[in-house]
């Protein structure tokens, strides 16, 4: 039951241990002095027996001290129990001695003994006060028998003495309790400090430089290998355990800190463990000084850094091995931070160790391979190794292909601590593989994409269209196919060159991408033809809105290499399942609708319907027949007279082509000329007309007739032909036609498509001595700035302004303005499409005397024109 009262801590045990022998010897000396004083009044035998008992107590305490040294593992309970027996016996002997002697000595000697008892009770606080139970045992055993004895003597003086004695006993008990409480607080604080440092695996030490005492927390004993009850807090013992090679350096650092030369003490040294091996200790501390800068104490911590130091040593050896290896080797921690970098890696990647160590390994990985690196780490941690081909980035951002082999470094417990990578440059192998891969990818891309724009080509488009039809059928949705063709794109190629044309196509592809959704498929079928597959549009109105959006993207001009170009498009739209359910039908119908859009004036869109198919078939038939017509000489030249209406005489004629089809008969120009321009056949037709007409007019002049000036229509495609001037000169030479006999007509709209180029080529034609006229003047919106720069000789008023003369006020105003403009620019003037006398008279009255139209003659073949030249003209 008293076990809990016998539980003491190390500090209390150390205190009792240190006071056991001195207090026992002190009590023995005191007993010896009392014996001398009382020698004459006491029987010597009694004194000798008392001295013998004290010697027994001394030997008993010496035995307890011996037991502590011999059995350092002895428990606190056993040791304090033995110690308390000695305390109890000492107190009982002194108490019995006082009571016994009081029967034989005088009163003054009795009070001397009582005083000694009180002194012993008070002195016991110094050695036993912090161990409250032990002190209470000592005090009760010492004083209570004496108090009881005084009370039993039954006199007033002893009653008073007993009372005072009792009060003094209580006073000493209270003092011991205060010491116990104070000591307990100190112990609790130390315990908390010890616990805190034990949690951090550190021990604390406190060296009192005044009395040269040393305190080291219990954690230190765990570190050094001593048990709980083995003393280690002696400076001499501590110093004896320090490794000889480290002793002087440690002492020097301690002295420097003690003398204030260094603010902090920080030293790593070896200390001998109780088992005989050396451990590494990291000692930290700081000195405290008085006002005179004299060191009073030093405090700090002791840490076992054996594992860390050994690991550092092993790492140093490993680092040397790695450093001396010519292969590229990199090590990192488990977070990927670089911890070592050898010479082989420097040769491979260019970084010096101090430039790269501590950085994350991802810095040598190209960005797109970082995710691959993360996966490789996961595999490495799971399987313990990883090998793969990857790419690294050197100091100069060069990408280097490498064969990578990763493995784990582990601690003594088998836990992974670091990663190490062995790297081999495989540039040559990867270059070869890359060439093969690039070639393969290039062939695959080329097979499915357009080289110029990078858009899907026809093959990929058909595949996407099939997928789109399948999805639309499964989801019961609508699919729309847009067929887009650029208006007059060939003219850009012919006038500005294919380089500019290609840039226009790239720009158009970019604009179209911006108009449609990402899930839609934009493809280039070839030339200036683009298609778009779009799905999940709810209504036809939504599709029309999207088509309008596409057309709107071409409102702004396109600037290519300082050329400002206005590009428009014609668009045809076919729908699944309304118009068809196969790829071929949807594509054919969208193409048909696109041509309908072109026939409607271009720069618009049309939905497909059945009537368009009929028209498209006619167009296909007409185009086929048109090509046969050139081969079969089915074209002929008609001539329409140009008259001076004031004098009623012929001033010239215009050569016009006609097509005499063997089955369909005479086909009017407005049916086949636009088709000839679209297909490029207009060049061959124009050359036929020019050769035939030039030969004919030369023949008429030879026959003595006066046909005047021959007007020849010049298609814009002829102007775009770089060899046209040479062709023209060759025709004049072959037919022996004089330059003053002909006049070339160019429409105003053709000129304004590329005015700068037109000015240049027309100047070259004019330099040959050939007159030039602007046909259909007033319909092409030419500016005066360009008009005055053109080398023209005549303006031709378009028949659309003549048809309603003189009744339409707007036409009247326009014609008057054109006449005034021609007069101001000193240009000749002719009006076409004159069919009535009122029109003729109005024109003559306002200054336009040259007239062409049905009023005089419709276009007629050469035989009839010869007759026209031969007869007298009277109207």
Secondary structure, 3 states (H helix, E strand, C coil): CCHHHHCCCHHHHHHHHHHHHHHHHHHHHHHHHHHHHCCCCCCHHHHHHHHHHHHHHHHHHHHHHHHHHHCCCCCHHHHHHHHHHHHHHHHHHHHHHHHHHCCCCCHHHHHHHHHHHHHHHHHHHHHHCCCHHHHHHHHHHHHHHHHHHHHHHCCHHHHHHHHHHHHHHHHHHHHHHHHHHHHHHHHHHHHHHHHHHHHCCEEEEEEECCCCEEEECHHHHHHHCCCCCCCCCCHHHHHHCECHHHHHHHHHHHHHHHCCCCCCEEEEEEEECCCCCEEEEEEEEEEEECCCCCEEEEEEEEEECHHHHHHHHHHHHHHHHHHCCCCEEEEEECCCEEEEECHHHHHHHCCCHHHHCCCEHHHHCCHHHHHHHHHHHHHHHHHCEEEEEEEEECCCCCEEEEEEEEEEEECCCCCEEEEEEEEEECHHHHHHHHHHHHHHHHHHHHHHECCCCCCECHHHHHHHHHHHHHHHHHHCCCEEEEEEEECCHHHHHHHHCHHHHHHHHHHHHHHHHHHCCCCCEEEEEECCEEEEEEECCCCHHHHHHHHHHHHHCCCCCEEECCEEECCCEEEEEEEECCCCCCHHHHHHHHHHHHHHHHHCCCCCEEECCHHHHHHHHHHHHHHHHHHHHHHHCCEEEEEEEEEECCCCEEEEEEEEEEEEECCCEEECHHHHHHHHHHHCCHHHHHHHHHHHHHHHHHHHHHCCCCCCEEEEECCHHHHHCCCHHHHHHHHHHHHCCCHHHEEEEEEHHHHHHCHHHHHHHHHHHHHCCCEEEEEEECCCCCCHHHHCCCCCCEEEECHHHHCCCCCCHHHHHHHHHHHHHHHHCCCEEEEECCCCHHHHHHHHHCCCCEEECCCCCCCEEHHHHHHHHHCCCCC
